[in-house]
Amino acid sequence: SLALAALLSISLMQGGGDPALDALDHLPSGQSLALADGTGITAVLTFAAADGRWCREFARAQGGSGIACRTGGSWQVEGEVGDNGHRPVDPSQGYATVGADDSAVLDDLYASLAASEPLGPTEEARLLRNGWTTPVD
């Protein structure tokens, strides 16, 4: 946990984006990180998109969940649903309605990414160690 905090601090000093999303670089699935500003994130699972990007489902401590994919060395939210409203699942498709079933929105996003099966702990640990450079098998 202390090592993760140190890595996150280095990432923030280097101009990272959303500190909670930056934590996805080092946070194993099933683990959470609380930040000093009261936000936090839990890594839920890791999978490969059909285009070769690594993606992660996450849950925010303040409510909501989403999927982010690693693009150009940083995490980009592909879609997010939850207590604070909905973000676009696909910017070309507009916004999900507030009344939409959150799990259905995430299921649609998984389908649009042509998601692989979630990685197991061994494969995910290898990705975390290798800085997300391991190719999709």
Salt bridges, closest charged atoms under 4 A:
ASP18 OD2 - ARG60 NH2 3.07
ASP25 OD1 - ARG70 NH1 2.72
ASP51 OD2 - ARG53 NE 2.86
GLU78 OE2 - ARG53 NH1 2.84
GLU80 OE2 - ARG60 NE 2.45
GLU80 OE1 - ARG87 NH1 3.03
ASP102 OD1 - HIS86 NE2 3.82
GLU124 OE2 - ARG56 NH2 3.19
ASP137 OD2 - ARG126 NH2 3.58
